[in-house]
Amino acid sequence: MSTPFTYEELHGEAIRPHLQALGQLRIAVFREFPYLYDGDPAYEEAYLATYVKSPRSLVVLLRNEGAIVGATTCLPMADESDEFQAPFLAAGYELEKIFYLGESVILPAFRGRGAGHEFFLRREAHARRVGPFRYTCFCAVDRPVDHPMRPAGYDPLDAFWTRMGYRKDPALQCELEWKEITAEMPTRKRLSYWLKDWSAPELRP
């Protein structure tokens, strides 16, 4: 039996009333491998405020029987913070041509039922509405295959992202700092960007 999901799209200031719920959801999901994030509510509030300030942002809430069980975020790269922009500026990209797909987080019980795919479609459609943008992109943390916290049977999302038209670019990487659940102090982590070039012949209208 399919899960009765509903999707709620929010922009700019309309996101503000949901910041606490979004922060709690991110903390819960990113505690899992590969992020192993020991959640920091103060950081969450500051990070998510970026989406409130951007008039072209989008947050999609995933609800099941009224409860928020997932969410996805996006905004123009020009509205993101310096640490996300830096790799593109160093590589000679124009920020105005890039739309950043922040992240998708879904509670475990509601995964595998199409919401992740729907999140991509809604964010890409939003980018086309508020664009034009040449690229959509996101970044993901790099973890070695022999990481001691990697769960048995862990299946990374690389194949799904590839099916959605994204390609990992090892030349585009950023570093973010957070405290892991097994650590005493925050450390810097490397994340690689995945890009989709909408000027490619197969994607042109």
N, C-alpha and C positions, 0 to 999 in steps of 0.2 A: 504493500500500500504506500503510495507516494506521500511525502510530507507536505502539508499545506503551507508552503512558504509564501510570505508576502514581502515585497521590496518597497522601501521608502527612500526616495532620493531627496537629499538636503544639500543646500548650497550656502556658503558664507555664514552669515550670522545665524541662520536657521540651525546650524550645527551646534551652536553653543550649549543649548539645554541638554545635549546628549554627551558632553565631554567626559563626564564621570563614568557613564556606562561604557563608552568607547575605551577609556583608559583601563577599566577593569577587564574588559574583554581582551584587549591586547596583552595585558599582564598574564592572564590565564593561558592564552594560546602560545605566546612566545616563551613561556616557561618550558615548553617542550623542546626536544631536539629538532632542529639544529641550533636554535638561538639560545636556549638555556638561560633566559633572561630572568634575573631576580628583580621583579617589578619595582619601579620607582614612581609613585603617583605624581610627585612634583615634576618629574621629567615628562610624564605623559601629558600633564596639563599644558606645559610649555610647548611640547612637540605638536599636539593637536590644535593648539591655538593658531598655528600657521594656516590651517584649513579655514578657520573662522575668518581670518584676515584677507584671504584671497577671494575676490568676487567671482572667480571662474573655477572655484573648487567644486568637488562633488564628494559627498559621503553617501554610500548606499547602506542602509540598515537592512539586515535580513531578520525577519521575524517569524516565529513559529507560535501560533496561538497567542499572539500579542507580545511575547517575550523576545528580546533581542538575543539572537543566537549566532550572529555573524555580522561582519561589516567589511566594507572595502572603501578605499580612499584614493583620490587623485587630484592633481592640480597642475597648472603650467610650471615647468621647471624654473622659469624666471621668478616665480613666487616662492620657491623653496629656499632653504637655508644654504649658506656658503659651502658647507661640507658636502652637500649633495651636488651642487653645481660645479665644484672645483675640477673634477675629472674631465668634464665636458669642455670647460674653458681652457684647460691645459692642452686638450686635444684639438682645439680650434673649432669646436661646434658653436653654432649660434643658439643661445638659450631660448630665443623666441620661437624656434622651430621644434622644441622638444616638449612633450607632455609627459609628466611623471605619474606613474601608477604606484601610489604609495605602498599599500599592502592589502592583502585579503586575509581575514581571520575568521574562522568558523569553529565553533565548539565541536569536539570529536564526534558526538552522537549525531551530528547533522551533516557530516561530510559524505562525499561520494554520491550525492543526489542532485548534482547539476548546478549547485549554487556558485561554485568556483568559476565554471564556464560562463554563467550568466553575469557574474561580476566583471569579467573581462569584456563581454559584449557591451555592457552598460557604460563602462569607463571609456572604451574606445568610441562609442557613439557620442558621449559627452565631449570628448576631445574634438570630434568632427564638428560638433555644434559651436564650440567656443573658439575653434582654430581659425585659420588652418595651421596644422603642425605636420612636419615631415616625419617625425619620429614619436612613437610612444615607447616608454621604457620603464623598467623597475630594477631594483637591485636585490640580491640575495646573498646571505652570508656563505663564505667558503669554509667547508669543513673537510678534513681528510677522511678517507674511507675507513681508516683504522682508529677514528676518534673513540676514546674509551667510553663516552656516553652515548654512542650511536646504538639505538635499540636494535635488537635482533629483528630481521625482516623489514627494516626501515626502507621505504620506497621514496626516493627524492622526487620532486616535481618536475625535473628537467624534461622528461618526455612529454608531459602535459603542456609545459610552456612552449616546447618546440612545435607541438601540434597547433598551438594558438598563433604560430607565426613568428615567434621570438627566437633570437640567436644570442648566445652568450658572447660578449666581447671581452676577452681577458685583458685588453689594453685599457679598458675603462673600469677603474676600481676606486672605491672610496673607503675610508676608515671611520668607523663609529666606535664609541666607547660605551660599554655597559658592564654591570656586575653580573657574573654568572651565579647560578644557584649553588655551585660548589666552591666559589671563590670568596675571599674576604675583601678584595678591592676590585674596582672596575679595571678592565683592560681593553685595549683597542683591538677591534676585529676588522678583518678585510672582507669587503663585499664586492661582488662583481655585478656589472650591469648587463641586462638582457635588453636588446633593442628590436623594434619592428620598424622597418623603413617603408612608409606608406607611398613612397615614390617608386617602389619596385613595380615593374610592368604587371605582374600578376595581381597587384592590389589596386591598380588604377581603375577608376570607374569606367 
